[in-house]
Amino acid sequence: MTGLIQPLVLPSRPRAAEPNPAPAGAFVPLPMPGLPDLAAHGQRRFSTALVDSSGRIQDRGIVGALSWKPGDRLLITQIRSSAVIYRRDDGIFRMTTKPYVVLPAPVRHGCGVHAGSRVLLVADLDQDVLVVHPEHVVHAMLRDFHTTLAAEEDNR
């Protein structure tokens, strides 16, 4: 018996109105908040924490110090190799029911943070922002600082 198999045709779905796309090749940047000035006077907390395989930063204390609550909206951006997290009404991420901050996978990969990595957390309580520095960034900062110390010692 020979016969042709009829192709499967799915019924069309009603489509919601789609926003007008940007012209091909056009770059539409998202508004990027500036990195807070840590030289300014203000109340800060520092901590180190592990990041688990789901991106959860294992530090409840820093979240408590910032007074972030479940359901708060967070804007998470990457600046160079560090993550900057703001509590903002236009944030696309939300605080979970447990008091942990979760780094999304694209941010973890962009910052070089892997499961089991230790990060330095800098919370600026006055600006309501949390900066997450991966180990390799902290090593670079310390290397540069120690180089400066050594140069000052040589000049004495």
N, C-alpha and C positions, 0 to 999 in steps of 0.2 A: 504494500500500500504506500503510495507516494502522495504526499500532500504538502502544502505550504503551511507553515506555522504563522498564524496571524500575529502581527506585533501588538504588544500591549500598549494601549493608549489610556493614560490617566485623564480623568475629567479635569478641566481647568478649575483652579481655585480663584475665588474672588481676591483681588489684591488690594491691600491698603495703599493709600496714596503714599508714594515714596518722595522723599525730599529731592530737590533738584541737585544732581551731582555736580561737583566742581568740574571745571573743564579738565580734560585729560592733561596730565603733567602738572597741574596746579597744586601747589603745596598750601594746605590750609592749616596753619599752626593753631594748637590749642593755647588758651591763655596760660602762661607759665608764671607761677608765683616766684618771686625772688627768694633767694636763700637769705635767712635772717642774719643780721650782723651780730656775731657772737662777741664782738668787742664792746658792744653797747652794754650798759648796765642792765641787769635783769636777773631773774631767778631761774637757775638751771639745775637740772639733775643729770648725772652721768651714771651709766651702768653698762655692764657687759652681759650678753645673753647668748644662748644657743638658738639656732634656727632649725626647726624640725623639717621633715620631708614635705610637709604641706605648706611650708613657708611661715608657719606660726613662730613668732618671736617669743621665747620662753621667759617673759618678764612681766609679771602683773603689776609690780610696784611702779614702774614708769607710767603705765596706763592710769593707775590710780592717782599719781602725782599730777597728771594732765587733766584729771577728772573726765576722761572719756568714758562714755556709757554705751551699753548695747543699743544699736540702731543709729548712733551718731554716724554721719556721713563723712568719709575721708577722701581727700584728694592725695593720691600717691604719685609722685613723679621721680624721675631719675635725673640727677645732675652729676655728670661725669660718672664716677663709679659708686656713688652713694645714693641712698633713697631718702626723699624728703616727704614727710607725711603731715598734712594739715587737716584739721577738722574744719570742714567748710560745707555750707548748704548745697553747693554744686558738685560735691564729691560723688564719684560713681561707686565707691566701695563703702561698705558699712561695717561698723564694729559688730563683732559676733556677740552672742549671749554670754560667752566667757570673756573675761577681760584680757584678751590677747590681741595684738596687732598681727595681721597676716600680710606678708609680702606676696603679691601676685607673681606667678611664674615668669612672665616677661621681665619684670623688675629684678627678680632673683638672678635670672640668667644674665641680664645686662650688667648687673653689679658684681657678678662672679660669686654669688652666695650659694652654697650647696648645703644639703642636709648635714647637720652636725657642725656647720660653720659657727664660729663665735663672732659676734658683731659688737661694736661700740655704739651705745645709744646716747644721744645728746638731746635732752628735752628742754626746750625753752618754754617755760610755763607762762611767761608774759605774752609770747607770740602764738601760743597754742600750737606748737610745731614739734615734731620728732624727726631727728636726722639719724639715719642708720648708716654707719660706716663699716664696711666689711674689713676683715683682717688685713688684706693686702693694702688697703688704704691707710689703715692705722700704722702698719709697718713703714709705708712710704713717708707718712707724716713724722714718725719718730726718727727715721733715718735722716730726713732733712733737718730736723731739730738738733739731732746729735751732731750732725756735720757742722751746724752753726756753732754749737757749744765748743767743738774741737777747734774751730777757726778762731773763736774768741780766746781760747786758752793759748793758742799759738801766738796770738798778738800781744800777750802779756810779757 
